[in-house]
Amino acid sequence: MSALLNTFTQRATPHALALFRIVIGLLFACHGASSLFGVLGGAMGQGDTVPIGSWPHWYAAMIQLFGGTLVMLGLGTRATALVSSGSMAYAYFSVHQGVALWPIQNGGEASVMFCWAFLLIFFIGPGAWALSRALFGKRR
């Protein structure tokens, strides 16, 4: 049983990583779309949009929308994931950390989880279903 499970997980890992990348990218893009277009509850759940060019909210929303979309598609995955991870680290330390120490106390859980998820994607790469593989060939 153990050998069968090990074989299955080895064969399924690239596909599971691709699904992880797609889901994380989609959720991140939704955050950006909500802030930029007022959809899905709008900016911070208030139904509004962030003002164009406002620091740091508009820039964060642009990173979220475009970064999430690129990661989801598997285009420029590592570089985009690194930028996205950094933006979430900035969000955590500039917005949430001053409120309380722990993410559960300061509302920064999403920032922390996105930061670490994108850092993981940076290290593992896009997985099996990346558009970059279809466009530019398989690279190791």
Sequence and secondary structure as in RCSB ss.txt:
>XXXX:A:sequence
MSALLNTFTQRATPHALALFRIVIGLLFACHGASSLFGVLGGAMGQGDTVPIGSWPHWYAAMIQLFGGTLVMLGL
GTRATALVSSGSMAYAYFSVHQGVALWPIQNGGEASVMFCWAFLLIFFIGPGAWALSRALFGKRR
>XXXX:A:secstr
 HHHHHHHHHHHHHHHHHHHHHHHHHHHHHHHHHHHH  TT BTTTTB   TT TTHHHHHHIIIIIHHHHHHTS
SHHHHHHHHHHHHHHHIIIIITTT SSHHHHT HHHHHHHHHHHHHHHH S TT HHHHHH    
